[in-house]
Amino acid sequence: MQKAISYAPERVFAEFKSAREHKELIGEKGIYEQTRVNERFYVGDQWHGAKCGSDRPLVRHNVIKRIGDYKMAAITSSPVTVSFSADGVPNTVELKAFSDGVKSRYAKGEAPKNLTADEETALVMSALGDYYRVTEERLRYNDTRYNALRNAYISGTGLIYTYWDGELETGLYADRNRRFPIKGDIACEVLDVENVYFGDPSIKEVQNQPFIIVSQRKSVADLQAEARKNGASTAEIDQIAENCDEGDGKTTVLTKMWKEKGDGGVTVMAVRVVKGVTIRHKWDMKIRLYPIAKFNWQERKNSVYGESEITYLIPNQIAINRMLTANVWAVMMMGMPIMTVNGDMVQSPVTNEPGQIIRVYGSPEETDAAIKYVAPPSFSPNFESNISSLIANTLSQAGANDAALGDISPNNTSAIIAVREAAMLPLDTVRNRFYTFCEDVARIWAEFWISMYGPRSLKISDENGIWYLPFDGEKYRQLLISTRVDVGAGTVWSENQAIKTLDNLLNRGAITLKQYLTRLPDGVIADIGGLIKEIDGAPMEIERKASETDRLISEVESTVGDLTTSELDRIKELAKEVKI
């Protein structure tokens, strides 16, 4: 009986309410309020609710954003590639080389036959790595991944949700006559941690959760259309409108996902509800993994939710802003001190503008007393150095020193690189969690490919160009696919070092000019492909000129008979120089 009501609307909303109350108890302010505060401080709205009036400038020096931007850039600066492998299937160097050869044949339009099971699996796993890059470009995944990283820095937790979009046009057809288009493919979106609720918040691993609830605000009209499509009755459709919040025409819809074991193994089930109405009854998502990947900026003990670094930088940020504001206000008071005016003697208005003439009548003593400046209190010369020290210490303690931020003169590049790498060592734990997060997303994508793709062609982009590989996900449904993230060097320093190394190799004759150009970092030389083509054509041009030079030498020898031997030898030497 418990199973039958586990996905009823009343039960789902009760679980949602309980999970929401737990979030409100995390930390001093709860996840919801703390995330709002952190967001304001990150974007620069750092005097919100201070009630300081508008009679003085409220200065801010946003060290939080400086630290966050630096760390996020450091994490995403290195290029990431993903490779796939199937557990239980060999993945040897020989199989990899064989797969590369088979892919080249497929790219030429040849379909190899009589492949063994291991060879076919190795080929598909290798092709999935190329298809991953194609999917990245289609989904603009780099932007999605960065937004999840930004959410993690602000709220402590970044989440990417992958789902199946059944209406998506793929440009593929199920038949050769192109009459039956293939629709449907994966899509991604970033979820805010405020809208995702885990069944057991003490379990850190997403895939071990008893259930996950995703909360959304959707328009009543869209939900009614969705319910009608899924066979809801007229009464249920009308009831959805009763849950509408006044003003915005929207209501809260919850999607609950959980895992069930059946004859075919574990599968993820889901239900979609609003208060009192089921929008979509229990359905099989046909995947074995929860389609949500999670990244925590800082881990909490025994908690699935992460912690934001901003939370503990806010006191320093407030102190910096207050000290800067006081400093600016003191300087303004010294430059434009308060003026006292004897109203009995000065009748004309005083504007404090430079060069203003003020008429005063009376004796010299009375005139001197008519207008006076109030001397402001003395200002400590150490105050400004204290501000600078607090800013520097805050940046340094957060791992963002001058070398890391690039705020020093590059006189000794090697020393700067060493200091910068030492400063970035504490960031390695965050970076490793981020790479694990990327692997989780790739594993979820592979699960969709083998579970939701029927017979279709995969678009592959590699050294062979763009070509299509025949694929049938059902054949690989029982495979357990693993992913691995390979990280390359992508910082400014590594590019400089790469160019210097290539320069040395070229100067020593260890590599050719073509090898040098093909290995330069992207963007260093405009139209580098055209330059390489010109270099490839240069030997043919040199050979043509040499042949023409030999012909001219022969004509000189046959037509100029009255030249001396030394003069003829000189002409040949000049011709050889031209030939070279």
C-alpha positions in Angstrom: 0.0 0.0 0.0 2.9 2.3 0.8 4.2 1.8 -2.8 0.8 2.8 -4.3 0.7 6.2 -2.5 4.4 7.1 -2.7 3.8 9.2 -5.8 0.4 10.6 -5.0 0.2 14.4 -5.2 -0.4 14.7 -1.4 2.6 12.5 -0.6 4.9 14.3 -3.0 4.0 17.7 -1.6 4.5 16.4 2.0 8.0 15.2 1.1 8.7 18.5 -0.7 7.6 20.5 2.4 9.8 18.4 4.7 12.9 18.8 2.5 12.2 22.5 2.3 12.1 22.9 6.0 15.4 21.1 6.3 17.0 23.5 3.8 15.8 26.5 5.9 17.7 25.1 8.9 21.1 24.8 7.2 23.6 27.4 8.3 22.7 30.6 10.2 20.3 31.9 7.5 19.2 28.8 5.7 20.1 28.0 2.1 17.4 30.3 0.6 18.2 33.5 2.4 22.0 32.9 2.4 22.0 32.3 -1.4 20.1 35.6 -1.9 22.7 37.5 0.3 25.6 35.8 -1.4 24.3 36.7 -4.9 23.9 40.4 -3.9 27.4 40.6 -2.5 28.9 38.8 -5.6 27.3 41.2 -8.1 28.1 44.3 -6.0 24.9 45.2 -4.2 26.7 45.3 -0.9 24.9 48.1 0.9 21.5 46.5 0.5 19.4 47.1 3.7 22.1 49.1 5.4 19.9 52.2 5.7 22.8 54.6 5.4 20.9 57.3 3.5 22.1 59.0 0.4 24.0 62.0 1.9 27.4 60.4 1.5 29.0 58.1 -1.1 28.8 54.4 -0.2 32.0 53.0 -1.6 32.6 49.3 -2.4 35.7 47.4 -3.3 34.3 44.0 -4.5 37.0 41.5 -3.4 34.4 38.7 -3.4 33.8 39.0 -7.2 37.6 39.3 -7.8 38.2 36.1 -5.9 35.3 34.2 -7.5 36.1 35.3 -11.0 39.8 34.3 -10.6 39.0 30.8 -9.1 36.3 30.0 -11.7 38.6 31.1 -14.5 41.4 29.0 -13.1 39.1 25.9 -12.9 37.7 26.3 -16.5 41.0 27.5 -18.1 42.2 24.0 -18.9 40.5 22.2 -21.9 38.7 19.1 -20.9 38.2 16.0 -23.1 36.1 13.0 -22.2 36.7 9.4 -23.2 34.4 6.4 -22.8 35.1 2.7 -22.1 32.9 -0.3 -21.3 33.6 -2.3 -18.2 34.6 -5.9 -19.0 35.7 -5.0 -22.5 39.4 -4.7 -23.3 40.7 -1.3 -24.2 44.2 -2.0 -25.4 46.5 0.2 -27.5 46.1 -2.3 -30.4 42.3 -1.9 -30.2 42.5 1.9 -30.1 44.7 1.9 -33.2 42.3 -0.6 -34.9 39.4 1.7 -34.0 41.2 4.7 -35.6 41.7 2.8 -38.8 38.0 1.6 -38.9 36.8 5.2 -38.3 39.0 6.4 -41.2 37.3 3.7 -43.5 33.8 4.8 -42.3 34.7 8.4 -43.0 35.6 7.3 -46.6 32.2 5.6 -47.0 33.5 2.1 -46.5 31.6 -0.1 -44.0 33.9 -2.7 -42.5 32.4 -6.2 -41.9 33.0 -9.1 -39.6 34.1 -7.1 -36.6 34.4 -9.1 -33.4 32.3 -8.0 -30.4 35.3 -6.4 -28.6 36.3 -4.6 -31.8 32.8 -3.2 -32.4 32.5 -2.1 -28.7 36.0 -0.4 -28.8 35.0 1.4 -32.1 31.7 2.7 -30.6 33.4 3.8 -27.3 36.0 5.7 -29.3 33.3 7.3 -31.5 31.3 8.3 -28.4 34.2 10.5 -27.3 34.0 12.3 -30.7 30.2 12.4 -30.5 30.5 14.0 -27.0 32.3 17.0 -28.5 29.7 17.3 -31.2 26.9 17.3 -28.5 28.9 19.8 -26.4 28.8 22.3 -29.3 25.1 21.6 -30.0 24.1 22.2 -26.4 26.5 25.1 -25.9 27.6 23.0 -22.9 30.5 25.2 -22.0 28.1 28.0 -21.0 25.9 25.6 -19.1 28.9 24.2 -17.2 30.1 27.7 -16.3 26.7 28.7 -15.1 26.6 25.6 -12.8 30.1 26.5 -11.6 29.0 30.1 -10.8 25.9 28.7 -8.9 28.2 26.5 -6.9 30.4 29.5 -6.0 27.4 31.6 -4.9 25.2 29.0 -3.3 27.6 26.1 -2.6 26.0 23.7 -5.0 25.8 23.6 -8.8 23.4 21.2 -10.6 23.0 20.2 -14.3 19.8 18.4 -15.3 19.8 16.3 -18.5 16.5 15.5 -20.0 15.0 14.0 -23.2 13.4 16.5 -25.6 11.1 14.4 -27.7 10.2 17.3 -30.1 13.8 18.2 -31.0 14.6 18.0 -34.7 17.7 16.0 -35.4 18.0 16.4 -39.2 18.2 12.5 -39.4 15.8 10.2 -41.1 14.9 6.5 -40.5 14.7 5.7 -44.2 16.8 6.4 -47.3 14.0 8.3 -49.0 14.0 10.8 -46.1 10.3 10.5 -45.4 10.4 9.5 -41.7 12.4 12.1 -39.7 14.0 11.0 -36.4 13.0 13.3 -33.5 14.2 13.6 -30.0 17.6 14.1 -28.4 19.1 15.1 -25.0 19.0 18.7 -23.6 20.6 20.3 -20.6 19.7 23.0 -18.1 21.2 24.4 -14.9 19.0 24.0 -11.8 19.2 26.2 -8.8 19.9 24.3 -5.5 16.8 26.1 -4.1 14.6 24.1 -6.5 16.1 20.6 -6.0 15.3 18.4 -3.0 17.1 15.2 -2.2 15.3 12.4 -0.4 18.1 11.9 2.2 20.2 15.0 2.6 22.8 13.1 4.7 23.8 11.0 1.6 26.3 12.9 -0.5 26.1 10.7 -3.6 23.3 11.7 -5.9 22.8 8.2 -7.4 22.3 6.7 -3.9 19.4 9.0 -3.1 16.0 7.3 -2.4 14.3 10.0 -4.5 14.8 13.5 -5.9 12.2 16.2 -6.3 12.6 19.1 -8.8 10.4 22.1 -8.2 9.4 24.5 -11.0 7.1 27.5 -11.5 5.0 26.9 -14.6 2.1 28.8 -16.2 -1.3 27.2 -15.6 -2.1 27.2 -19.3 1.0 25.1 -20.1 0.3 22.7 -17.3 -3.2 22.2 -18.4 -2.0 21.5 -21.9 0.5 19.0 -20.6 -2.1 17.3 -18.4 -4.6 17.1 -21.3 -1.9 15.5 -23.5 -1.3 12.9 -20.8 -5.0 12.0 -20.6 -6.2 14.0 -17.6 -9.9 14.4 -17.1 -11.7 17.7 -17.5 -12.2 18.0 -13.8 -8.5 17.6 -13.1 -7.6 20.2 -15.8 -10.0 22.7 -14.2 -8.6 21.9 -10.7 -5.1 23.0 -11.9 -6.4 26.6 -12.4 -7.6 26.6 -8.7 -3.9 26.3 -7.6 -2.9 29.4 -9.6 -1.2 32.1 -7.5 -2.8 35.4 -8.0 -1.0 37.9 -10.2 1.4 35.8 -12.2 -0.8 33.0 -13.5 1.6 30.3 -12.4 1.7 27.5 -9.9 4.3 25.1 -8.5 4.8 21.8 -10.3 6.9 19.0 -8.7 8.7 16.2 -10.6 9.6 13.3 -8.4 12.2 10.7 -9.6 13.1 7.4 -7.9 14.6 4.1 -8.8 12.7 0.8 -9.0 14.1 -2.8 -9.6 12.4 -4.9 -12.2 13.1 -7.9 -14.4 15.3 -5.7 -16.6 17.3 -4.3 -13.7 17.1 -0.9 -12.1 15.3 1.9 -13.9 14.4 5.5 -13.0 10.7 6.2 -12.6 9.0 9.6 -12.4 5.8 11.4 -11.7 4.7 15.0 -12.2 2.2 16.7 -9.9 0.6 20.0 -8.8 -1.5 20.3 -5.6 -4.2 17.7 -5.8 -3.6 16.8 -9.5 -1.3 14.5 -11.3 0.0 16.2 -14.5 1.7 13.0 -15.7 1.2 9.7 -14.1 4.1 7.4 -13.1 6.3 6.7 -16.2 9.5 4.9 -16.9 12.3 7.3 -17.9 14.2 4.3 -19.5 17.5 5.2 -17.8 19.3 3.7 -14.9 20.9 6.9 -13.5 19.3 9.9 -12.0 19.7 12.6 -14.8 21.1 15.1 -12.3 24.9 15.8 -11.7 26.0 17.8 -8.7 29.1 19.8 -7.9 29.8 21.2 -4.4 32.2 24.2 -4.0 33.0 23.1 -0.5 31.8 19.9 1.1 29.7 19.8 4.3 30.0 16.8 6.6 27.1 14.4 6.2 25.3 16.7 3.8 24.4 16.5 0.1 24.4 20.3 -0.1 27.6 22.3 -0.4 28.9 25.4 1.2 29.8 28.7 -0.4 33.0 30.5 0.1 31.2 33.9 -0.1 29.4 33.2 3.2 32.6 33.6 5.2 34.0 36.4 3.0 31.1 38.7 3.7 32.3 40.1 7.1 35.6 41.1 5.5 33.8 42.7 2.6 31.6 44.7 4.9 34.6 45.9 6.9 36.4 46.9 3.7 33.4 48.9 2.4 32.9 50.7 5.7 36.5 51.6 6.0 36.7 52.9 2.4 33.5 54.9 2.9 34.9 56.5 6.1 38.2 57.2 4.3 36.5 58.9 1.4 34.1 60.9 3.7 37.1 62.1 5.8 39.0 63.3 2.7 35.9 65.1 1.5 35.4 66.8 4.9 39.0 67.9 4.8 38.8 69.4 1.4 35.3 70.9 1.9 34.9 71.4 5.7 31.6 72.5 7.3 31.1 76.3 7.2 29.4 78.5 9.9 27.8 81.7 8.7 26.6 84.6 10.9 23.1 85.2 9.5 22.8 88.7 11.1 25.8 89.9 9.1 25.6 87.9 5.9 22.4 88.4 4.0 23.4 87.1 0.6 23.2 83.3 0.0 26.4 81.4 0.5 27.0 78.6 -2.1 30.7 77.7 -1.2 31.6 78.1 -4.9 35.2 79.1 -5.6 35.6 82.9 -6.1 32.2 83.8 -4.7 31.9 87.4 -3.4 30.1 87.7 -0.1 29.1 91.2 1.1 29.7 91.7 4.8 29.2 95.0 6.7 30.9 95.8 10.0 34.3 96.2 11.6 37.2 93.9 10.6 36.7 91.9 13.8 33.1 91.4 13.0 33.9 90.5 9.4 36.4 87.8 10.5 33.7 86.3 12.7 31.0 86.4 10.0 32.2 83.2 8.3 34.3 80.4 9.8 35.2 76.8 8.8 34.8 74.0 11.4 38.1 72.1 11.5 37.5 68.4 11.0 39.1 66.0 13.5 42.6 64.7 12.6 42.7 61.6 10.4 45.1 58.8 11.2 47.6 58.3 8.4 47.6 54.6 9.1 43.9 54.2 8.2 44.6 53.9 4.5 47.3 51.3 5.0 45.0 49.3 7.2 42.5 49.2 4.4 45.1 48.1 1.9 46.3 45.5 4.4 42.8 44.1 4.9 42.2 43.8 1.2 45.5 42.1 0.6 45.1 39.7 3.5 41.5 38.8 2.3 42.7 38.1 -1.2 45.8 36.2 0.1 43.8 34.0 2.6 41.4 33.2 -0.2 44.3 32.0 -2.4 44.2 34.9 -4.8 47.6 36.6 -4.3 49.2 39.1 -6.6 51.0 36.5 -8.6 47.9 34.4 -9.1 45.9 37.5 -10.2 48.7 38.8 -12.5 49.2 42.0 -10.5 53.0 41.9 -10.6 55.5 42.8 -13.2 56.6 39.7 -15.2 60.4 40.2 -14.6 61.0 36.6 -13.7 58.6 34.3 -15.5 59.8 31.1 -13.9 59.4 32.5 -10.4 56.0 33.9 -11.1 54.8 30.5 -12.4 56.2 28.8 -9.3 54.4 31.2 -7.0 51.2 31.0 -9.0 51.2 27.2 -9.0 51.8 27.2 -5.2 48.9 29.6 -4.7 46.6 27.4 -6.8 47.4 24.2 -4.9 44.5 24.6 -2.4 42.2 25.0 -5.4 43.1 21.5 -6.6 40.5 19.9 -4.4 37.7 22.1 -5.8 39.0 21.5 -9.3 39.1 17.7 -8.9 35.5 17.8 -7.7 34.6 19.8 -10.8 36.2 17.2 -13.1 34.3 14.5 -11.3 31.2 16.5 -11.9 32.1 16.6 -15.7 32.5 12.9 -15.7 29.1 12.4 -14.0 27.4 14.6 -16.8 29.2 12.5 -19.5 28.1 9.3 -17.9 24.5 10.5 -17.8 24.7 11.5 -21.5 26.0 8.0 -22.4 23.1 6.5 -20.5 20.7 8.5 -22.6 22.5 7.5 -25.8 22.3 3.8 -25.2 18.8 3.9 -23.7 16.9 6.4 -25.8 18.6 6.2 -29.2 17.2 3.6 -31.6 18.9 3.0 -34.9 20.4 6.3 -36.0 23.6 7.8 -37.2 26.0 9.6 -34.9 27.6 12.8 -36.2 31.3 12.5 -35.7 33.8 15.3 -36.0 37.5 14.2 -35.9 40.7 14.4 -37.9 38.8 12.7 -40.8 36.3 15.6 -41.0 32.6 15.3 -40.3 31.0 11.9 -41.0 28.2 9.7 -39.7 28.6 6.4 -37.8 25.7 3.8 -37.8 24.6 3.3 -34.2 21.9 1.3 -32.4 21.8 2.0 -28.7 19.9 -1.2 -27.9 22.9 -3.3 -28.7 24.9 -1.6 -25.9 22.1 -1.4 -23.4 23.6 -4.0 -21.0 27.1 -2.4 -21.0 28.3 -0.5 -18.0 30.0 2.6 -19.4 32.7 4.4 -17.6 34.0 7.9 -18.3 37.3 9.6 -17.9 38.1 13.3 -18.1 41.5 14.2 -19.5 42.7 17.7 -18.7 45.1 19.7 -20.8 47.2 22.8 -20.0 45.3 25.9 -21.0 46.7 28.8 -19.1 48.4 31.9 -20.5 51.7 30.7 -18.9 51.5 27.3 -20.6 50.9 28.9 -24.0 53.9 31.1 -23.6 56.0 28.1 -22.6 54.7 26.1 -25.5 55.6 28.8 -28.0 59.1 29.2 -26.5 59.7 25.4 -26.6 58.5 25.3 -30.2 60.8 28.2 -31.1 63.8 26.4 -29.6 62.9 23.1 -31.5 62.6 25.0 -34.8 65.9 26.9 -34.3 67.7 23.7 -33.6 66.2 22.0 -36.7 64.5 19.3 -34.6 61.1 20.1 -36.3 60.0 21.5 -39.6 58.2 24.7 -40.2 54.9 22.9 -40.8 55.3 20.9 -37.6 55.9 24.2 -35.8 52.8 25.9 -37.2 50.4 23.0 -36.6 51.4 22.9 -32.9 51.0 26.6 -32.1 48.2 27.6 -29.7 45.0 28.7 -31.4 44.7 32.3 -32.3 48.5 33.1 -32.4 48.6 33.4 -36.2 45.6 34.5 -38.3 44.6 32.0 -41.1 47.3 29.5 -40.1 45.6 26.9 -42.3 46.1 29.0 -45.4 49.7 29.6 -44.4 50.3 25.8 -44.1 48.8 25.2 -47.5 51.2 27.8 -49.0 54.1 26.0 -47.3 52.9 22.7 -48.7 52.9 24.2 -52.2 56.3 25.9 -51.8 58.4 22.8 -52.8 56.6 22.5 -56.1 57.2 26.1 -56.8 60.9 25.8 -56.0 61.2 22.8 -58.3 59.5 24.7 -61.1 61.9 27.6 -60.7 64.9 25.3 -60.6 63.8 23.7 -63.8 63.4 27.1 -65.4 66.9 28.2 -64.2 68.5 25.1 -65.7 66.9 25.9 -69.0 68.2 29.5 -68.9 71.7 28.2 -68.2 71.6 25.9 -71.1 70.5 28.8 -73.4 73.3 31.0 -72.2 75.9 28.3 -72.8 74.6 27.7 -76.4 74.0 31.2 -77.5 76.8 33.2 -75.8 80.0 31.8 -77.3 82.3 34.8 -76.8 82.2 34.8 -73.0 85.2 33.7 -71.1 85.1 30.7 -68.8 85.2 32.8 -65.7 82.3 35.0 -66.9 80.2 31.9 -67.7 81.0 30.4 -64.3 79.9 33.6 -62.7 76.6 33.5 -64.6 76.0 30.0 -63.4 76.7 31.0 -59.8 74.2 33.8 -60.0 71.7 31.4 -61.5 72.2 28.9 -58.6 71.6 31.7 -56.1 68.3 32.5 -57.8 67.5 28.8 -57.9 68.0 28.6 -54.1 
